[in-house]
Amino acid sequence: MNARPTDGHSTDGQNKNQQAQERAVYRPMVDILDTAGDVVLLADLPGVDESHLDLTLDKNVLTIRGAVQQPSLEGYMPVRMEYGIGDFERVFTISDDVDRDRIEATVKDGVLQLTLPKTAHSARRKINVVAR
Amino acid sequence: MRIRELVPWRSHEHEKGQLSRRNEADPFINLQTEMSRLFASFFEGLGGSFGKDGDLSQLATPKVDVAETNDAVHVTAELPGIKEEDVEVTLADGNLVIRGEKKAEKEEKQKNYYRVERSYGSFRRSIPLPAEVDDQKVDASFKDGVLDIVLGKKQTSSSPAGKKIPVRRQD
């Protein structure tokens, strides 16, 4: 299930993932909303903290990647498993009207908030963020 | 706009072999959600206040994993975006009940939604525990949107086969 593209980045989280080849990759649920000056993207990433979150912007392609930090359940017998333990990954295409230098990301309680400010001249135009 | 984008259940699910985290992916949770919605709308139609226990139109049923060892039960629940003061955990009749509310961010009034996949609203989840637990040995913690509860199992007395009940002879 490791369909992750190999790129030049290598963080601690990713090294761990490469060791654990069997880890699944999940697509996080997102809300995308347009406020007056910004486009805001909210993504549910339960179990991911700021040090295991990897955001990359390559031209128009924004990639969110999070490595889930779960308490070890060694020695435990599973009784009921509704969510699999794995990592999160999702790719978005953003339009040129986003001011790349002022993108802000915060993570709190397992939710990533990504603020994509509109460039001055595009503040009145619609900005497309397309989920892929 | 391509016509495919108007069809919600075909909107690029399972792209790149990734798994969907939507509740709809699990047929049982989906069924439970649908039944809850049906009941809620039925009672609403009666004009009663039966369905008022939470906003069932926007169910945010959390997903739960349960695991156990010989002496402990471990429950984890995914609750992204929920503050610890909005979560309540209780133990009753061998069930662990998690309830809470996920509030929508309301800081800005002027906004348009392009995409809404995350769910908001009240939820209540009752999880039957696989063993009797000692309510004095419960530890719940909350980190990065994951609720983590460890419950110590009740230590059975010396005879594991069950408690022996003496039978008295009645004169």
Interface residues (C-beta under 8 A of the other chain):
Chain A: M1 A3 A24 V25 Y26 R27 P28 M29 V30 D31 I32 L33 D34 T35 A36 V39 V40 L42 D44 L45 P46 G47 V48 D49 Q69 Q70 P71 L73 G75 Y76 M77 P78 V79 R80 M81 E82 Y83 G84 I85 G86 E89 R90 V107 D109 G110 V111 V129 A131 R132
Chain B: H12 E15 K16 G17 Q18 L19 S20 R21 R22 D26 I29 K63 V64 D65 V66 A67 E68 T69 V73 H74 T76 E78 L79 P80 G81 I82 K83 E105 E108 Q110 K111 N112 Y113 Y114 R115 V116 E117 R118 S119 I127 P130 K143 D144 G145 V146 D148
